[in-house]
Amino acid sequence: MEYTTLGDTGTTVSRLCLGCMSFGSSDWRPWVLDPEEGEEIIDRAIELGINFFDTANMYSNGESERVLGDALEGRREENVVATKVYFQMDDDDPNSGGLSRKAIEQELDNSLDRLGMDAVDLLQIHRLDHETPIEETLKALDDAVRRGKTRYVGASSMWAHEFADALHASDRLGLERFATMQNHYNLAYREEEREMLPLCENEGIGVIPWSPLARGYLTRPHEEIDATTRGDTEEHMYEHPYREGGGTEINERVQELAADKGVTMAQIALSWLLHKDWVDAPIVGTTSVEHLEDAVEALDIDLTSGDLAYLEEPYEPVRVSGHE
């Protein structure tokens, strides 16, 4: 395993972050693993040197946090744990979602209870709450840091101007700054390169992209996507413009390069991200130990400047996706 510093925090994290969206309950989404299978993958991740884990309160309606907490029992301090808040957790309680002080404080307490932890290392806003002034949200997050319930705070997909405004508000009010950005970025979706990634690089923000494999679109030939359980049932894959803007040809070039190098398509797509200086740790979700091991092996793949250019050349601008 390779390690890096997460933005300007000084915290050391593995170059791969294990995403825990696929752990919890198949009642939530058909491709989600039940607890025993999830814990097996987390155990193997730790054996492989991964020390960075990302979950969210909404994943399996909280069950993902329970799985991660149980798996890390007795080895909490040597690992870096991130969770998220924003989406409504209880249909009967409108204050169980959003980014008001009430929502952040009560949902963070609920997350810590499920995780069995006194604090998380990184509390992220899952999306931006346009109904709550950013100052209200930042003050609540700052208090969470001061109370020792989280060590850092982070943000997720939003417009670059919104993120810049949030950073400026933190500086103006003397509040804890967002230390990380979890954004939508992969070989088939590169709109973040226009503004968000340069902003993060300039501000010392740690970048931990979600969907590095384009929800599976970059893991197999495009005509075979629907053959998988997730491809057949995951409507979110089709909401993103992976098949637009040269996406089909990108998929085919990933196939070609993977065959030439004797590796998998997923390894090529992940290696491409790992070659990007502004990326700290892509968040890799998996439903098998085998795929996890393949992801770790992607760290050893060397792509030449010619390989990178060949993979990138078909890309064309597409609609912005992932801020919802």
N, C-alpha and C positions, 0 to 999 in steps of 0.2 A: 504494500500500500504506500502511496505517496501522501504527503500532508502539506497543508498551506495555512496561511493566516487568513481568518475570515475578515475581509475588509481591513479596517483600521482598529479592530477590537483587540488585537493581540492574542486572540483565542485560536488555538491550533485545531484544525479539523481535517478529516480525511478528504481527499480530492473527490470522493463520491459520498453523497448523502443518501441514506436509505429512506425513501419515501414510504410512509406507512398507510397510505390510502387503501391498499389492497388487503389490510388486516382488519379483522373485526367480525363481520357477519355477512353471509351470503344473502340474508334477508334484505340487506340494504341494496346491494347490487349483485347480480349473479356471479360475477367473476371474483368477488371478494373471498379471501380465505378465512376459515374458521380459526379460533385462537391457537390451537395446537400447531397448525401448519404455519401460522404467522410467527410464533415464537421460535420455531425451528429455523426459519429464515433469518430472524434477528440474531439468533445464536451463531449461525454460520457467518453472518456479516461481521460480528465481533471477532471471530476467529480469523477472518480475512483482513482485519485491521481497520474496518470501518468504525468510526467513533462518533458519527454525526447522524442523527435521526430526526426526521420531520414528520409531524402528524398534525391533526386539527381536531377541534371539538366536534365538527360536523361529520367527520369520517365514521361511517357506521353508527351515527348518532351517539358518539362518545366511546364506542367499543374499541376503536383503534387505539385510543389513549390507554384504555385498560390493558390491552394486549402488550403495548410497549412498556408500560409501567411494570407489569408482571415479569416480562422478559428481562428487564434491567434491574430487578430487585437484587440487592447485594453488590451491584457494580455500577451504581448511579454516577458516582463522582468522576470516573474516568471517561464518561461519555458526555456528549453535547446534545441536549434535547431541545427541540423547537416545536412549538405548537401555534395554533392560530385561533383568532376570534373574529366574528362578524356575522356569519349566517345564523338565522333564527333556529334555535334548538328546540323550542316548545311552541307548537301552534297556538296554544292557549295563552302564551305569555309573550306579548310583543316586545317586552324588554329583554328577552333572551337572545336577541339579535341586535345588530347595529353596533355603533361605536360610541354610545353615550357612556358617561362615567358608570352609571348603574350596570349597563350591559357588560362593560369590560371587567368591572370588579367582581360581579357575581359569576360570570362565565369563566374567568380565570380561576376563581376559587373552585368551581366545579371541575375544571380541567385538572387542577392540582390534586383534587380528591381522587379522580379516576386514575391519574398517573401514580398516585401514592408518593408524591414528592412535595417537599416544602417550597421548591422553586424550580422554574424552568430556566434554561440558559437564554432562550430567545423566544419572546412573545411577538407574534406578527399579526398585523391586521390583514385579514384574508382578502378583503377588498376595501375600497374607500366608501365611507358612509356619507353620501351627499346631503343627508338630512341633519347631520351633526357638524357644527363648526369644527374645523381641524384643531383649533386651540383647545376645545373641550376634550377631544380625543388625546391630544398630546399631553395635557395636564394629567389625565387619568393614567396614561402609560408611564409618565415620569414618576408619579406616585407609586406605581407598581414596582418600579426599579428601586425607589427609595425605601420601600417597605421590605425589600429583599425577596419579592415573589418572582421576579425575573431579572436576569443580569443585563440583557440587552433587549431592544425593541426593533422590529423590522416591519417592512411594508411588502405588499404584493402588487399585482398588476394594476396599473393606473397610467394616465398620461404623464409624460415627463414634466410638463408644466405644473401639474398637481403635486408631483413629488418635490419639485424645486420649491414650490410654495410651502410645503410642509417642512422642509429643511430650513427654509428662511424663518418660518414661524418659531421653530425650536431655538434657533440662534437668537432671535429677537427677544424671546421670553425667558431665555436661559434654561430651557428644558432639555431632557434627554433627546438626542437625535436618533432618527432611524439609522441603524447600523447596517442593515441589509435590504436587498431588494430580491424578492422571489417573483420572477417574471416569466412570461411565456417566450421561450427561445429555443429554436432547434434549426436544423438544416433546411427544413421545409417552411419555416416561419421566422423570418429575420427582420421584421419591422422594428424590433427593439434596437437595432444597430443605428437607426437614424438619430435618435435623441436620448433615449433612456440609458443605454449602455455608456455612451460618452459622458453623460452626466454622472453616472455612478463612478466611473473611472476618475473623473475630476474631483469628486467629493470623498473618495476613499470608502465607498460603499461596497460591502461584500455582495457578490452576485451569485444566487443559487437558483438557476433556472428550473422551472417545472416543465413537465412534458418534453424532456430532452429527446425522446424517440417519437415525438408526434403521436402520442397515444397509440403506438404500435405501427403507425403508417410507415416508419422507416425500418421496421424489423423484418419485413417480408415483401415479396413482389406485390405491387399494388393490386393486382387482380386476385390475390389470395387473402386479402384482409378479412373479408366476411367469413372466412373459414374458421376464424377463432371465435371463442365465446364472447370475448370483449368486442371484437369487431362486429359481431352479429347483434349485440345487445346495447352497445355504448353509443347512444345518440350524440353524445358530445363530440365524438370524432368527426362527425359530419357537419357540425356547426363551425368547425375551424377550416380555414382555406388551404388545407394541405394539398389538395388536388389542383389548386389554382396556381397561377403565376409560375408555371414551370415545374410544379410539384411532381407530376408524373415522370418527367425526364430526370429529375433529381433522384427519385426512387430508383429508376433504372440505372443511373450512374452509381448509386450506392451498391446495387446488386453487382454491377460489373467490377467495381473496385474490390468488393468483398471476395468475389471469386478469384480475382488476380492474386490477392494476398492470402487466400486460404483461411479467411476469418468470416464471421457472420456479418450480416447487414447492420445489426444493432451495434456491433463493436465499431464498425466504421463510423456510424452516425454519432456515437458517443465520443469516439476519438476526435472527431472534428470539433466538438464542443470543448474538449479538454485542451485542444491546441489554441483556444481563444484566450488571450491574456486577461481579458476582463471577466472571465468566468472563474469563480473560486471552486464551486462544487455543484455539479448538476445533481438534481434530485431524481434518483432512479427508483422507480417502483417495479416490483417483480412479484410473480406468483409461484416461482420455483427457485430452488437452490441452484439448479443448473444455470438459469439465466443470470442469477446474481454472480456466480463465478465467472460467467462470460463477461459481465460488465466490468469486473475487476481486471480481467485480462486485457480489456481495452486500454488500460493505462500503459501497456507495453507496446502498443501499436504506434509506429512512427509514420506520420503522413508528411510527404514532401510538400513544398510550396506548390509544385505542379499538381499534386493530388488535391490539395485544398482548392486551388483555382478550378480544377475540373469539376469538383462537386458543387461549387458555388455558381459557376457560369450560367446555368439555366434559370436561376432565380429571377423573378420579376416581382414588382410591388404587388401586394395583396391588401385586402381590407384588414384593418386592425381587429384583432380577435383576442379575447381572454380577459377583458376588463369587467365583464359582467359579474 
